[in-house]
Amino acid sequence: MEFRVRDVLLVSSLYDSYILEEDGQLAENLDAEYYQLNLSYAPRITQVSTAESAWRRSRPDASIWSSP
């Protein structure tokens, strides 16, 4: 496998994030998929609620592009 996913950035409302976490479906599906592929660990899931927050999380140097 050439690339491995280590982090998943989930952009959703706090409510939707809570429902996915409580239901456990997202984490269970990731774990099951990684188990089937014989991979050692599933990716870490980080939740943000806005596109701006997602941009900042995905690009640590994104602050140089923000307007004053």
Helices and strands as residue ranges (DSSP letters): E 7-11, H 14-23, H 25-36, E 44-48, H 51-58, G 62-65
